[in-house]
Amino acid sequence: MSKKFKSQASSSRAVVGTGFTGFGVSAASSSLSYLSNPSDFSSISDGNVVVSFKNLSKKDGTTKSKALDDLRTYVQAHPYEIDGGVEEAILEAWVAFYPRISVDNSRRVRELSHNLQYELLKSARKRMEKHIPKVVGSWLAGTYDRDKAVSRAASDGVASFLDNQKKVLILWTRCQVQILDYALEALNETPQSLSDERITTAEDMKSKYYRVIGSSLSLVLNLLDKLGPGDIAKHQDKYQEFLTNTKRLWEFVSCEDAFVRRTISQLLEMCLGKQVSTIEKDLPIISHAFVSEALRSSQTSSALQVVQALVKLTSRFPQVWTSQYKERRPPISRLRHFVERGSQSGPPSFWVSLKTLLTILPEGVLPTDVESSLEFLKAFRTGISRREEARTNALDAWNSYFETVVAIAGGIIDPSGHQKLFGESIYPIFGQYLYPTPENSQWNIGTNAAALSKALGICSSSKNEESQISFSKEWNLLADNFIIRLNTSLPEQSKDYNKSQTSVSAESHRWFSLVSAVLKEGDLESIRNVLVSSSANVIRAALELLQNRIGKPYSAGATIESALRLAPKLMELSPESLMAINSFLESQLPKLIMSPSSRFLVSALYLVRTLPGQDKEFESIWQSTVDGLLALPDSDSKYAAVVPIISSDAISALAQASSGLQGFFKAAAIKAVHETDENQSWPLFEAAITFELLAKHTEKQLLDLIIGGLDDQISETRVTSALRALEFISQKRPGLLKEDNKAYVALVTKLLSLTELSDDKIPAQASRLRSSLEASDQDNGQADQVLPMLHVIRQNLETATPQSLSIDTILQQASSILGSSADLSVFETLLPDLTIWRRSISSILTEAPSSSLGVMRPFAGAVYLTQAPVAEAPRCERDLNGYSIALRMGIYTARLIGETPHLNLPKLDPELVYLLSITFRLAQDQVDLQGENQLATSILNPDVISEIQEFLFSANIPLQQLVTSGSGWLNDSDASATHVRGFIAHLIDDTSKSGPIAFHAARILSDVLQQLVNEHGWDTVRGESWLQKLDLLKTSTANILGAAAILIGLQTVLATSRIVNNLCNRLISDVAGAHAKSEKSLGLLVLLNASFSVYEDGDLPVAQNRLVFAVKQMLSWTDDLPLANPRLASEACFTLHRLLPAIKEVYGSYWEASLSFCISIWESDQEVLSSERLPMVGMSLKLYTILRTLEDANDDLEDALGQLDYQISQGLINLLRLQRQKENVPQLFVDNVLSREVGRIPLKDFKDNVADIYPLVASEFRVVQSTAFDVLHRALPEQQQQLSVDVLLENRDAQLPEELLSLLLDAPSLDNITDETLAEFPSFIRGYLLSWLLIYDSYSTASFKVCADYSNILKSENYIGPLLDFLFDVLGHSAGYPVNLSNFDIAKIRSYNTSEAEDNNTKEQNMQWLLINLYYLCLKYTPNLAKGWWLDCKSKQTRIAVKSWTEKYFSPLVISDTMDEVTKWADEQETTDDEKELIIKASKKSREVYAGYEVDDMMMEIVIRLPAAYPLEGVKVDGVNRVAVSPQKWTGWLMTTQGAMTFSNGSIIDSLSIFRKNVIGALKGKGECAICYSLISSDKKMPDKGCHTCKNLFHASCLFKWFATSNQSTCPLCRNPFNYGVDARRARPVG
């Protein structure tokens, strides 16, 4: 082995040094061989380029790819424009490398080589072109590379160089010598010369070799193809050298590579056209290669090309099969072997070419005896039936087979041989076709009757009489066998009954398919009689079998049906067969209609109708059959039997005329729609619709029935069935649904209603049907679509029932209509009926507006001036959501106008704007007051409130449009603003009415005037004139609401108006003389307050003395006014808001009287803050706030505030305790004012009321909750400080307030709360959580003892468990997805602010913030309780989520707080002279607390380590340095210290205190050793050996040394004998 290796190495050196290999093979002159001389790179200036070229000689493909990439980058960096491109030396080096590198095994290397070739050509241009002849072979060969990427790279390079086909042809012509040289050189290569076998696998060597051969053959092939004879003749010697001198050229036709085999075959074909003489010289070689070798070798994927080459070769030189064939075995044996392999993955054309080859073979090649012929044909069939053979080839293959049979039969001399040849090569095909068996699979022709008819033609074409007789016998035998199988098919009782019947049915289908194919051929007359007679026998046998076995063998029925359907011409040739069929159907079909054969017999009946002259026979048979069926009892089998016999357009008129059949159809439709299960009535219904079998009256009845089934109050299954029926009708007969317009409108309405259901299936089904109808409408024109939908829209707007369509649905339809029409008249038709709208509003305004609106400025007490209507209003209709007609019309109109900005809408009807504005006001009031049974039944539903709020947002758009168009409303001559003036007049007129409409009209009027002034300004002259014309601004006006609306709407623009000035002065004068019991006093104050809105605060145009008189007069009413007339009291307070600040410099008793008036309102003994009293309370609170904050107030006011301070506080607390009726906007306004004032009450005034505040934390009203919480939040810490002192002095356990603990009893649970409710953060949950916040407020300033007592209380009743269960359910831990606090403010984790939470967060965020803060407080103040809950938690998922969440977000905060507390405690330690402080070192980063106690210059030290998930995981206490105590005692101290944290609510400070006490206790009374004068010995022990006489203590080790050095055992001090005993012996080894 070593010698061989050495020889190879030396051979390698010989290649380089001498040009000869060590194997004796010349390596010179081959540009493709890997054995090439090294290139000279000395002329290349760039060293990197040299390295890249050297890397091209490496063995690794990756290295070569990198080198080529580097070279390409270099070439691209040196374009032609820079110094003419790359240097010449690089071009010369590349020309030497390119041929070898372009055939490399690596696909990427080959691709990059062609890319680099292109880049060099682009860079060097002319200089590179002179090197083209040296590389043209490799370059063009690359275009034939099998890899598409490589081929494309080479082709792109050529195309860029030669931009048209003419230039390409010139290149091929001029370089054909170099191309032929390259091809010849490639042919002379071997796998061993192209690849180094030492480093290349055999497979890669062959792949490279055949790739080179294939491309070189392609080059020559294309030369012959592209060049003309003249160009080729110039270099004929080169072509001859390539084609003849290389003896192995044609042998490539049997090589391993399919591409090479195909190419060499194509080359032979091309040479037979352009190099005939050259081919003729080598016929023996070619015969050997193509006939002898190619036919016996594998030709997978190349068989077609080989056959095509042989066809052309045989046509030109047939002697290649005879005289030029030199093999011992005859050529037929090679051909038989080739045919036996089939097409070998070839296309169908292979068999066509093979047939051509076989027909042109020279005489004597094909066998002439029968046996040899049958053997060859068997091989042919084997090739056809091979598993690998594609099914698509079967037709051409069998056609070729039959042609081959004909060709062979023509060569058989003995006529009697034809019978045997056909009998054994064709007849079995008939039997296998009709009755396939596995053992005869090689005869399987499939279902190709056309090819089989060709075989029949071949058999009939024989002129031999014996062959004709033989064929007739064969076919009659086949018919007899078929009849036998028909008669012996299995009975119905057999388990294989269906299999048997299906098999025979399929055979009958094949039989008559073949008969049909034969009868269609015009040249097969000789076999028709045989087929017709045998087929007649089959039909007769089938009819007899059906009659005898009562239709059970349905294969017999299928046979009759196949005969009529597939071979109708047979009935013409055999009239007796048709007569027999008709007779049978007429007599037997009514009897057999329920039999298994019925569907075939019915089909046969319809097929009879298609025959000429059979119409009347058909109608007679059909009618008798139907009558017989209808007489049978109803059953699924009856329905199933009817369907086939009616499923035809041909019997539409017959069916419509049959009353019995119409009734049957109606019953079937009812059954289909009403029954829940799938049944046979559906196919019957579908057939009746599809084939238009229903009479007009039946259609109408069925349509009404089906549409009625869409009522969603019926079962869901019926609705689904009705939709299914309608969907089928819309697909098959859409016009049927629209024949009755009323029914169509009802259908559309119900479909739209169904789309609104929450079910998943029905809305989708209804939408699909609706879309189908719309598509049909569009096909028929716009009118068909618009008119029904207009009716639907109007009907659903003008009525409101639970079945009414939703507003969204109505709007969708309206938008659809507007989208398809730009006609403004269409828009007007879509608007609601204004009369019905006004009537609906009247039905809602049955009561006076709520008194609570009296607290809402600026109208305030104006609401008191309205009264409920006297006349009885109509009943208010409502839809499923509780919406009234007025609300539905309002929402619809506002959204319709808002969603059609693309239309240039005309000026809207002022009446419509008015009604929309009234609806807006009513909706706004209902939302503000949380009212019921008004525009909507209730607004508690989130969807309802959302839709109403959306309406409130968009309802003002029409009013704004009206205002915008009224620029000249004050100018009577401006016609463009007539509609605005009319609108204002309409509003003023309505304000004069007595009903609720007057109040709402007044507010609208105020808004309109304000918008007009803001939009267009105020013309003082015209405005004053307008006011005079109205004649409303006077003290005697009968329309107080109208006057108030004008004053409030115009406000400050009237500040200079003399009319208003006079009005204000006269009103003040009237008030000064008014009485509380006067009916006019309320209206007087309302109008006065409205006039105040014109002037700024403190700028009333009234003399101060008049103001004082008015104030005094009003305060004279106040003794019993809150009880006698709350409305007047409310409006009086409102009036005092403006009057008192205007006289703030005037001294007098009215300041105290005003405050007393407020207190009297607050101190009412009523327990409920009713809507009637609410405005009075609100106005009084606002009055008190104004007085308290009045700047530069006189001393009388300040004295009064001081004197009445406690009464004011108690009055406010009393208001806070009152029960509320409803949390609406007026109530919130009052509560917010009250909350601010209560928040200012000093804590001392709550001393007797704290117990009454706790229940308010559980109030349903959030502001009351917050106020109560804020009060307790301030009060509790102060109470805890005093409680800590009391508990210590009285030596008792601290108790949490019972009232506070009672708030924790009813803990919320997610099991009883929906997600929607939870997201709203309901008050009962908020109250519960705020109660816990107060619990932890109690901890914040309490002592350790009190905190421990509180924790024991919470633990004893398990208060903490429900809190944490709820907390982690809400925050997602139970589901494994806790809230992410990565972006949550750390300050918010530590503290919760009720005001900020309510103002700046959603309710859900508010709740989450509170829960997060509570969990932090739980960990901080009750860590042991939190840890206990976590350990007891049964859900592993929850425990994991809680731990990781706590560790990430909370533990760092709790640990930081704990460290701060420990550090603070350490700084504040109290010591005596005999004690020392613990030396504390707290590290937040390492979560460790070191505690040390100095003893005799030594440090006794422990460390407390907090876990990452503190406090859920326990802390660990370790000893750092033990001093002065035994190991047992030290271990005990460590355990005690750790136990203190476990059992004292996790307090590290408590554990440190206990450790300090243990140390101090152990050191107490211990003195220094009298020998060493130290407290601690070298073994870290204290003196523990005492003298019984002098009582002094010594270290054991010191005594031992004393005894050892003094040689005495006496006490070192008193010198008396020392009883050392056992202790001395123990101390000895220590020394």
Disulfide bonds with the S-S distance in Angstrom:
none
